[in-house]
């Protein structure tokens, strides 16, 4: 009797995580929605040019004598598929596309910077311990104790002017820089605390002790032993933080702290729509629902990614 040779192929952790993620249909759909918004943001200039949907052009003919859109549902037509803004006549679809660029750009940059700062400080705090660990921990506690929203509102004008005096281009670029700065200042704490706890656990594991016994340097331990075991937490944290930063940007623009008109921003659109919600409720509904869909898609994708990279997850079974 002959026994056929069989080859057992082991799956790497990344392939196992990918297989778990693909089995989560909700997360896959959410990923498709996120990719759709990202593509819209990247190709917004091309799309608005092809379909003649300028986000800055004023179409006074689409408004009546009172400044309200002519027609039903906010003046929706072939020329303006989602209607026009009351008072200005600017195309809503074109402004939504350009607003996605602003929101996602701030969200991505804020997430990358915040995650990087939190990762470095968390690893330093967990590895060095002692006085340095105490200083970083106390600074983190102090940061959490501040009323962040009140400080962001109060420091908006002086810090924006300071940035402009330091050479940052005036106007919306300086305001965007300020938003990213405050997101970093108040957002690194959560990442640092997460990484510090993970490092405190990993530094006592057997594979780290074995590396030290062979004379491995701190650089080797950080990049070869610790970081490969932290990437899952880092990716999940970043995925779940990004939609929060997108919502924060919209909220700050809504409060008048973020970008200013005529720049296209979902927060600016929501802020302007409050003045016209009785005459044109569509103008309030469209950017609000768009922001809700994007944030929900990011959160669902982050939940699916967290379950995929967690080997103890009981929601996904291979």
C-alpha positions in Angstrom: 0.0 0.0 0.0 1.4 3.4 -1.0 0.7 6.5 0.9 0.5 9.7 -1.2 2.9 12.4 -0.1 1.1 15.3 1.4 2.6 18.7 1.9 1.4 20.8 4.8 1.7 24.5 4.1 1.7 26.8 7.1 0.1 30.2 6.9 1.9 33.3 8.0 0.2 35.6 10.6 -0.5 38.2 7.9 -2.2 35.6 5.6 -4.2 34.3 8.5 -5.3 37.9 9.3 -6.2 38.4 5.6 -8.2 35.2 5.5 -10.1 36.3 8.7 -10.8 39.8 7.3 -12.1 38.4 3.9 -14.6 36.3 5.8 -16.0 39.4 7.5 -18.5 40.6 4.9 -19.4 43.8 6.7 -15.7 44.7 7.0 -15.1 44.0 3.3 -18.1 46.2 2.3 -16.8 48.9 4.6 -13.4 48.7 3.0 -14.9 49.1 -0.4 -16.8 52.2 0.8 -13.5 53.7 2.2 -11.7 53.0 -1.0 -14.5 54.7 -3.0 -14.2 57.8 -0.9 -10.4 57.8 -1.1 -10.5 57.5 -4.9 -13.1 60.3 -5.1 -10.7 62.5 -3.0 -7.7 61.7 -5.1 -9.4 62.2 -8.5 -11.7 65.1 -7.4 -10.1 67.7 -9.7 -10.4 65.3 -12.7 -14.0 64.3 -11.9 -15.2 67.9 -11.4 -13.5 68.9 -14.6 -15.0 66.1 -16.6 -18.5 66.5 -15.3 -18.3 70.3 -15.1 -19.0 70.5 -11.4 -16.8 73.3 -10.2 -16.9 73.7 -6.4 -16.2 77.4 -6.6 -18.2 78.6 -9.6 -21.3 80.7 -8.6 -24.4 79.8 -10.5 -26.8 82.7 -9.7 -29.3 81.4 -12.3 -29.9 78.3 -10.1 -31.2 80.6 -7.3 -34.4 82.6 -6.9 -34.7 86.2 -5.8 -34.5 85.1 -2.1 -31.2 83.2 -2.7 -32.8 79.8 -2.4 -32.3 77.0 -5.0 -34.9 76.8 -7.7 -36.7 73.5 -7.9 -37.2 70.7 -5.6 -34.6 68.9 -3.4 -32.2 71.8 -3.2 -32.2 72.5 -7.0 -31.2 69.0 -8.1 -30.8 68.9 -11.9 -28.6 67.4 -14.6 -26.2 70.3 -14.2 -26.2 70.0 -10.4 -26.9 66.3 -9.4 -27.0 67.1 -5.7 -28.3 70.6 -6.0 -26.6 74.0 -5.2 -25.7 75.9 -2.1 -28.3 78.5 -1.0 -27.0 82.0 -1.3 -24.0 81.2 -3.5 -25.2 78.7 -6.1 -22.0 76.6 -5.8 -22.4 73.0 -6.8 -22.8 70.7 -3.8 -21.4 67.5 -5.4 -18.3 69.3 -6.5 -17.8 70.7 -3.0 -18.4 67.3 -1.5 -15.6 65.9 -3.6 -13.2 68.6 -2.7 -14.3 68.4 0.9 -13.3 64.7 1.0 -9.8 65.7 0.0 -9.5 68.1 2.9 -11.1 65.8 5.5 -9.1 62.7 4.5 -5.9 64.6 4.1 -6.1 66.0 7.6 -7.3 62.6 8.9 -4.4 60.7 7.3 -1.7 63.2 8.3 -3.1 63.6 11.8 -3.3 59.8 12.2 0.3 59.2 10.9 1.9 61.9 13.1 -0.1 61.0 16.2 0.5 57.3 15.8 4.3 57.9 15.2 4.7 60.2 18.2 2.7 57.8 20.5 4.6 54.8 19.2 8.0 56.3 19.9 7.1 57.7 23.4 5.3 54.6 24.4 8.2 52.4 23.5 10.7 54.7 25.2 8.5 54.8 28.3 8.1 51.0 28.4 11.7 50.1 27.7 13.6 52.7 29.8 11.4 52.8 32.8 12.7 54.8 35.8 12.6 58.6 35.7 12.0 58.9 31.9 8.9 56.6 32.2 7.6 58.7 35.1 8.0 62.0 33.2 6.3 60.7 30.1 3.5 59.2 32.1 2.9 62.4 34.1 2.9 64.5 30.9 0.3 62.1 29.5 -1.8 62.4 32.6 -1.5 66.2 32.4 -2.5 66.3 28.8 -5.6 64.2 29.5 -6.6 66.6 32.3 -6.8 69.6 30.0 -10.2 70.5 28.5 -9.0 69.9 24.9 -11.9 71.5 23.0 -11.8 74.7 25.1 -8.1 75.0 24.6 -8.4 74.4 20.8 -10.9 77.1 20.5 -9.0 79.6 22.8 -5.6 79.0 21.1 -6.9 79.0 17.5 -6.1 82.7 16.7 -2.8 83.2 18.6 -1.3 79.9 17.4 -2.4 80.4 13.8 -0.9 83.8 13.8 2.3 82.4 15.3 2.5 79.8 12.6 2.0 82.5 9.9 4.8 84.5 11.5 7.1 81.5 11.4 6.7 81.2 7.6 3.6 79.0 7.2 1.5 80.2 4.3 -1.4 82.4 5.6 -5.0 81.4 5.4 -6.4 77.9 5.2 -2.9 76.3 5.0 -2.0 77.8 8.4 -5.4 76.7 9.8 -4.9 73.2 8.5 -1.4 73.1 10.1 -2.9 74.2 13.4 -5.6 71.4 13.3 -2.9 68.8 12.7 -0.8 70.2 15.5 -3.6 70.1 18.1 -4.6 66.6 17.0 -1.1 65.5 17.6 -0.7 67.3 21.0 -3.9 65.8 22.4 -4.0 62.5 20.5 -0.6 60.9 21.1 -1.5 60.0 24.7 -3.8 57.1 23.9 -1.3 55.5 21.5 1.5 55.9 24.0 -0.4 54.3 26.8 -1.4 51.4 24.6 2.2 50.8 23.4 3.7 51.2 26.9 1.5 48.5 28.3 2.3 46.2 25.4 6.1 46.8 25.7 6.0 46.3 29.5 4.5 42.8 28.8 6.7 41.9 25.8 10.0 42.9 27.5 9.5 40.1 30.0 8.8 37.5 27.4 11.2 34.6 26.8 12.2 35.6 23.2 13.4 39.0 24.5 15.3 37.4 27.3 16.9 35.0 24.8 17.9 37.9 22.6 19.5 39.7 25.5 21.4 36.5 26.6 23.0 36.4 23.1 24.2 40.0 23.5 21.6 41.7 21.3 21.6 45.5 21.4 18.6 47.6 22.3 18.2 48.5 18.6 17.9 44.8 17.7 15.4 44.2 20.5 13.3 47.2 19.4 13.3 46.5 15.6 13.5 42.7 15.5 11.7 41.6 18.7 9.2 44.3 19.8 8.0 46.1 16.7 6.9 42.9 14.8 4.7 42.2 17.8 3.3 45.7 17.9 2.3 46.3 14.3 -1.2 44.7 14.8 -2.1 47.1 17.6 -0.6 50.0 15.7 -2.6 49.3 12.5 -5.8 48.8 14.4 -5.4 51.9 16.5 -4.6 54.0 13.4 -7.6 52.6 11.5 -10.0 53.4 14.4 -8.4 56.9 15.0 -8.6 58.1 11.5 -12.5 58.5 11.3 -12.4 60.3 14.7 -9.9 62.9 13.2 -12.1 63.3 10.1 -15.1 64.0 12.4 -12.9 66.4 14.5 -11.9 68.4 11.4 -15.6 68.7 10.3 -16.5 69.7 13.9 -13.8 72.4 14.1 -14.8 73.8 10.7 -18.4 73.8 11.8 -17.4 75.9 14.8 -15.4 78.3 12.6 -12.0 77.1 13.9 -11.1 75.0 10.9 -10.9 76.0 7.2 -12.7 79.1 6.0 -14.9 79.7 2.9 -14.6 79.5 0.0 -12.6 76.4 0.7 -14.5 73.2 0.3 -15.0 71.3 3.6 -17.7 69.2 5.0 -17.6 71.1 8.2 -18.0 74.4 6.4 -21.0 73.0 4.5 -22.6 71.8 7.7 -22.0 75.1 9.4 -23.6 77.0 6.5 -26.5 74.6 6.2 -27.7 75.5 9.6 -28.8 78.9 8.4 -30.9 77.4 5.6 -32.3 74.2 7.2 -35.9 75.5 7.0 -35.7 76.6 3.4 -33.4 73.9 2.1 -33.1 70.8 4.4 -31.4 68.9 1.7 -28.3 71.1 2.1 -28.0 69.9 5.7 -28.9 66.3 5.0 -26.4 65.6 2.2 -23.0 66.5 3.9 -24.3 65.1 7.2 -25.2 61.7 5.7 -21.9 61.6 3.7 -19.8 62.3 6.8 -21.8 59.6 8.7 -21.3 57.0 6.0 -17.5 57.7 5.8 -17.0 57.6 9.6 -19.2 54.4 10.0 -17.3 52.7 7.1 -13.9 53.4 8.8 -15.2 52.2 12.2 -16.6 49.0 10.7 -13.4 48.4 8.8 -11.4 49.0 11.9 -13.5 46.5 13.9 -13.1 43.9 11.2 -9.3 44.5 11.1 -9.1 44.2 14.9 -10.9 40.9 14.8 -8.7 39.7 12.0 -5.4 40.4 13.7 -6.5 39.2 17.1 -5.7 35.4 17.2 -8.1 35.0 20.2 -11.0 36.5 18.3 -14.1 34.3 18.5 -16.1 36.2 15.9 -14.0 34.9 13.0 -13.4 31.1 12.6 -11.2 29.6 10.0 
